[in-house]
Amino acid sequence: MGRIKVIVNPIAGRGLAGRLLPKLHDQLLAPTLDYDLVCTEEPGHGVVLAEQALSEGFETIVAVGGDGTAHEVVNGMLTYSKGREVGTMTAIPVGSGSDFANMLGMPAQLDQACARLVRGRTRLVDVGIVTDSQDRSTYFDNTVGIGFDGVVTLEALRVKHLRGMALYLPVVLKTVFVSMKPPRVVIRYNDQHLEQTVLMITVCIGKREGGGFIIAPEAKNDDGLFDVCVAANIPKLQVLGLVPHFMAGTHVDKKPVTMLRTDHLTVSSEDDLIAHMDGEMLCTAERFLEFKILPRHLRVIY
């Protein structure tokens, strides 16, 4: 496995990652792994630390935190490689959602996740790249959500003391009844286009986001394709009725939902697009976003 850089976001999971540091050291020392552990100090620091780790010859990078921590590590690695195939990394889930770690099959228990790291079994997974109207590009490892789930993320980031479904379900209710302003969009994909007012558009590499909402139940993270969930705007009480279906992944055949599969799409609107990216805010007033897939570009431990 070689040298391992462990990048910990100590405030992930409402501070749980920081509290687990002594136990994490114990788990990594037991099999005498050659590791160096460093904590992020501010938003974006994980990108810098991951780039630095590769430049210093570390062969494996472990993101300890939530989806934001994994997102930063992936961006640092792919920035260093200039978008070429890169690896190896994994994520130990300690965050509010940890959907990326779940997609890799990493256990939620720290000792079991560390055992997967020691085993070192790897595979290649897809990465997405999203570009805005100012030609600014960012890599993402799981989902980008425009509209409803973007607003949910914006609201969730304001809540400081909850994790998982205890965090996301109340925020979903607030979004349904207070915060959501559905945009009218044009989606272009596979030489086709779709124009409508939407509740949400979610561009998926993995199946799950928001700590347990199964947005794309048929998604495969190594098939070179996005699974895209488009939900047309519907009355608020009908939105509330759809929420259990999104939690179970049974929404795909419901009337307001269209599922697409493509390796490239654009979303444009005259309204402000509010979007999250791997559980972190991407934009709150964008008018154009372009998505491309990078097939099997990230080597991961699972």
C-alpha positions as CSV (number, residue, x, y, z in Angstrom):
1,M,0.0,0.0,0.0
2,G,2.9,2.4,0.6
3,R,2.8,5.6,2.5
4,I,-0.7,6.8,3.6
5,K,-1.8,10.4,4.1
6,V,-4.8,10.6,6.4
7,I,-6.7,13.9,6.0
8,V,-9.2,14.5,8.8
9,N,-11.8,17.2,9.0
10,P,-12.1,17.6,12.8
11,I,-15.4,19.4,12.7
12,A,-17.1,16.8,10.4
13,G,-20.2,15.2,11.9
14,R,-20.7,18.2,14.1
15,G,-17.3,17.6,15.7
16,L,-17.4,13.8,15.9
17,A,-14.4,13.4,13.7
18,G,-12.2,15.4,16.1
19,R,-13.5,13.4,19.1
20,L,-12.6,10.1,17.3
21,L,-8.9,11.1,16.6
22,P,-7.4,9.0,19.5
23,K,-9.4,5.9,18.5
24,L,-8.4,6.5,14.8
25,H,-4.7,6.6,15.8
26,D,-5.2,3.3,17.7
27,Q,-6.8,1.6,14.7
28,L,-4.1,2.8,12.3
29,L,-1.2,1.9,14.6
30,A,-2.4,-1.6,15.3
31,P,-1.5,-3.0,11.9
32,T,1.6,-0.7,11.8
33,L,0.6,1.3,8.7
34,D,3.0,3.8,7.4
35,Y,0.8,6.8,7.8
36,D,0.8,10.6,8.4
37,L,-2.3,12.3,9.8
38,V,-3.2,15.9,9.3
39,C,-6.3,17.9,10.1
40,T,-7.9,20.5,7.9
41,E,-8.1,24.0,9.3
42,E,-10.6,25.8,7.0
43,P,-12.9,25.1,4.0
44,G,-10.8,24.1,1.0
45,H,-7.8,23.0,3.0
46,G,-8.4,19.4,2.0
47,V,-7.8,20.2,-1.6
48,V,-4.4,21.7,-0.8
49,L,-3.4,18.9,1.5
50,A,-4.3,16.2,-1.0
51,E,-2.3,17.9,-3.8
52,Q,0.6,18.3,-1.4
53,A,0.4,14.6,-0.3
54,L,0.7,13.4,-3.9
55,S,3.5,15.8,-4.6
56,E,5.4,14.3,-1.6
57,G,5.0,10.8,-2.8
58,F,2.1,9.5,-0.6
59,E,0.5,6.6,-2.5
60,T,-2.9,6.5,-0.7
61,I,-5.0,9.3,0.7
62,V,-7.8,8.7,3.3
63,A,-10.5,11.3,3.8
64,V,-11.9,11.1,7.3
65,G,-15.1,13.2,7.6
66,G,-18.2,13.6,5.5
67,D,-18.9,14.1,1.8
68,G,-17.3,17.6,1.8
69,T,-14.0,16.2,3.0
70,A,-14.0,13.4,0.4
71,H,-15.0,16.0,-2.3
72,E,-12.0,18.2,-1.4
73,V,-9.6,15.3,-1.4
74,V,-10.9,14.1,-4.8
75,N,-10.5,17.6,-6.2
76,G,-7.0,17.9,-4.8
77,M,-6.0,14.6,-6.4
78,L,-7.5,15.3,-9.8
79,T,-6.1,18.9,-9.8
80,Y,-2.6,17.4,-9.2
81,S,-3.1,14.8,-12.0
82,K,-4.6,17.5,-14.3
83,G,-7.7,15.4,-14.7
84,R,-5.9,12.2,-15.6
85,E,-6.7,8.9,-13.9
86,V,-5.6,9.1,-10.3
87,G,-5.6,7.2,-7.0
88,T,-5.6,5.6,-4.6
89,M,-8.0,7.1,-2.0
90,T,-10.9,6.1,0.3
91,A,-13.2,7.7,2.7
92,I,-13.9,6.8,6.3
93,P,-17.5,8.1,7.1
94,V,-17.8,10.4,10.0
95,G,-19.9,13.2,8.4
96,S,-23.5,14.3,8.4
97,G,-24.3,12.3,5.2
98,S,-21.2,10.3,4.1
99,D,-22.9,9.2,0.9
100,F,-19.7,8.8,-1.0
101,A,-18.2,6.4,1.6
102,N,-21.5,4.5,1.5
103,M,-21.2,4.3,-2.3
104,L,-17.8,2.7,-1.9
105,G,-19.2,0.2,0.6
106,M,-17.2,1.6,3.5
107,P,-18.7,0.6,6.9
108,A,-19.9,3.3,9.3
109,Q,-18.0,1.6,12.2
110,L,-14.5,3.1,12.5
111,D,-12.8,-0.2,13.2
112,Q,-14.4,-2.0,10.2
113,A,-13.6,0.9,7.9
114,C,-10.0,0.8,9.0
115,A,-10.0,-3.0,8.4
116,R,-11.0,-2.3,4.8
117,L,-8.2,0.2,4.5
118,V,-5.7,-2.5,5.7
119,R,-7.1,-5.0,3.2
120,G,-6.5,-2.5,0.4
121,R,-8.8,-3.9,-2.2
122,T,-9.2,-1.4,-5.0
123,R,-11.3,-0.5,-8.1
124,L,-11.8,2.4,-10.5
125,V,-14.9,4.6,-10.3
126,D,-16.2,7.5,-12.4
127,V,-15.8,11.2,-11.5
128,G,-17.9,14.1,-12.8
129,I,-16.8,17.6,-13.8
130,V,-19.2,20.5,-13.7
131,T,-18.5,23.9,-15.4
132,D,-20.4,27.1,-14.9
133,S,-21.1,30.1,-17.1
134,Q,-17.7,31.7,-16.1
135,D,-15.9,28.5,-17.3
136,R,-15.0,27.5,-13.7
137,S,-14.8,23.7,-13.4
138,T,-15.0,21.5,-10.3
139,Y,-14.8,17.7,-10.0
140,F,-17.5,15.8,-8.1
141,D,-17.6,12.3,-6.9
142,N,-21.3,11.6,-6.2
143,T,-24.1,14.0,-7.1
144,V,-24.9,17.6,-8.1
145,G,-28.4,18.6,-7.2
146,I,-30.2,21.6,-8.7
147,G,-33.3,23.1,-7.2
148,F,-35.0,21.2,-4.4
149,D,-31.9,19.3,-3.1
150,G,-29.7,22.4,-3.6
151,V,-32.1,24.4,-1.4
152,V,-32.1,21.5,1.1
153,T,-28.3,21.6,1.3
154,L,-28.3,25.4,1.8
155,E,-30.8,25.0,4.7
156,A,-28.9,22.0,6.2
157,L,-25.7,24.0,6.3
158,R,-27.4,26.4,8.7
159,V,-28.1,23.6,11.2
160,K,-25.2,23.1,13.6
161,H,-26.1,20.2,16.0
162,L,-27.8,17.4,14.0
163,R,-26.6,14.6,11.7
164,G,-28.1,12.2,9.2
165,M,-31.9,11.9,8.8
166,A,-32.4,13.9,12.1
167,L,-30.9,16.8,10.1
168,Y,-32.2,16.3,6.6
169,L,-35.9,15.4,7.2
170,P,-36.8,18.7,9.1
171,V,-34.9,20.6,6.5
172,V,-36.8,18.9,3.7
173,L,-40.1,20.0,5.3
174,K,-38.9,23.6,5.5
175,T,-37.8,23.5,1.9
176,V,-41.1,22.2,0.7
177,F,-43.3,24.7,2.5
178,V,-41.0,27.8,2.8
179,S,-37.8,28.0,0.8
180,M,-38.4,26.4,-2.6
181,K,-38.9,28.6,-5.7
182,P,-38.9,26.2,-8.7
183,P,-36.9,27.4,-11.7
184,R,-37.8,27.0,-15.4
185,V,-34.9,25.2,-17.2
186,V,-33.7,23.8,-20.5
187,I,-31.9,20.5,-20.2
188,R,-29.9,19.4,-23.3
189,Y,-28.6,15.8,-23.5
190,N,-28.0,13.1,-26.1
191,D,-29.1,15.5,-28.9
192,Q,-32.4,16.0,-27.1
193,H,-33.8,18.8,-24.9
194,L,-36.3,19.1,-22.2
195,E,-37.9,22.4,-21.2
196,Q,-40.0,22.7,-18.1
197,T,-40.4,24.2,-14.6
198,V,-38.7,21.7,-12.3
199,L,-38.7,20.8,-8.6
200,M,-35.2,19.3,-9.0
201,I,-32.5,18.0,-11.2
202,T,-30.0,15.6,-9.7
203,V,-27.0,14.5,-11.7
204,C,-25.8,11.2,-10.1
205,I,-22.7,9.0,-10.2
206,G,-23.9,7.1,-7.1
207,K,-27.3,6.1,-6.0
208,R,-27.7,8.1,-2.8
209,E,-27.5,11.6,-1.4
210,G,-28.6,13.5,1.7
211,G,-27.7,10.7,4.1
212,G,-30.1,8.2,2.7
213,F,-32.3,9.5,-0.2
214,I,-32.0,6.9,-3.0
215,I,-32.2,9.3,-6.0
216,A,-30.8,7.0,-8.7
217,P,-31.4,3.4,-7.6
218,E,-30.0,2.0,-10.9
219,A,-26.8,4.1,-10.9
220,K,-23.5,2.4,-11.3
221,N,-20.4,4.4,-10.3
222,D,-18.2,2.8,-13.0
223,D,-20.3,2.7,-16.1
224,G,-19.2,6.0,-17.6
225,L,-22.7,7.5,-17.4
226,F,-24.7,9.9,-15.3
227,D,-28.1,8.8,-14.0
228,V,-30.1,12.1,-14.0
229,C,-33.3,12.5,-12.0
230,V,-35.6,15.3,-13.2
231,A,-38.8,16.0,-11.2
232,A,-41.3,18.4,-12.6
233,N,-42.8,21.1,-10.4
234,I,-45.9,19.8,-8.5
235,P,-48.0,21.2,-5.6
236,K,-46.4,21.2,-2.2
237,L,-48.5,18.5,-0.7
238,Q,-47.7,16.2,-3.6
239,V,-44.0,17.0,-3.0
240,L,-44.4,15.8,0.6
241,G,-46.0,12.6,-0.7
242,L,-43.0,12.0,-2.9
243,V,-40.4,12.2,-0.1
244,P,-40.9,8.6,1.2
245,H,-40.5,7.4,-2.4
246,F,-37.2,9.2,-2.7
247,M,-36.0,7.7,0.5
248,A,-36.9,4.2,-0.7
249,G,-35.8,4.7,-4.4
250,T,-39.4,4.0,-5.6
251,H,-40.0,7.4,-7.2
252,V,-38.6,6.5,-10.6
253,D,-42.0,5.5,-12.2
254,K,-44.0,8.3,-10.5
255,K,-45.7,10.8,-12.9
256,P,-43.5,13.9,-12.2
257,V,-40.2,12.1,-12.4
258,T,-38.1,11.5,-15.6
259,M,-34.9,9.5,-15.4
260,L,-32.2,10.1,-18.0
261,R,-28.8,8.4,-18.7
262,T,-26.0,10.3,-20.4
263,D,-22.3,11.2,-20.3
264,H,-22.9,14.9,-21.0
265,L,-25.7,17.4,-20.4
266,T,-26.3,21.1,-19.9
267,V,-28.8,23.0,-17.7
268,S,-29.7,26.6,-18.5
269,S,-32.3,28.9,-17.0
270,E,-33.3,32.5,-16.8
271,D,-34.0,31.9,-13.1
272,D,-31.3,31.6,-10.5
273,L,-30.1,28.0,-10.1
274,I,-29.4,26.9,-6.6
275,A,-27.2,23.8,-6.5
276,H,-25.2,21.6,-4.2
277,M,-22.2,19.4,-5.2
278,D,-21.4,16.4,-3.0
279,G,-23.3,18.0,-0.2
280,E,-21.5,21.4,-0.4
281,M,-22.9,24.5,-2.1
282,L,-22.0,24.9,-5.7
283,C,-24.0,28.0,-6.5
284,T,-27.0,30.1,-5.5
285,A,-27.4,32.4,-8.6
286,E,-26.0,30.5,-11.6
287,R,-27.8,30.4,-15.0
288,F,-25.8,27.7,-16.8
289,L,-24.1,24.5,-15.8
290,E,-22.4,21.8,-18.0
291,F,-21.7,18.2,-16.8
292,K,-19.2,15.8,-18.3
293,I,-18.3,12.3,-17.0
294,L,-14.7,11.1,-16.6
295,P,-15.0,7.3,-16.8
296,R,-13.1,5.3,-14.2
297,H,-10.8,8.1,-13.3
298,L,-10.4,7.5,-9.5
299,R,-8.9,4.5,-7.9
300,V,-10.6,3.8,-4.6
301,I,-10.3,1.3,-1.7
302,Y,-13.6,-0.3,-0.9
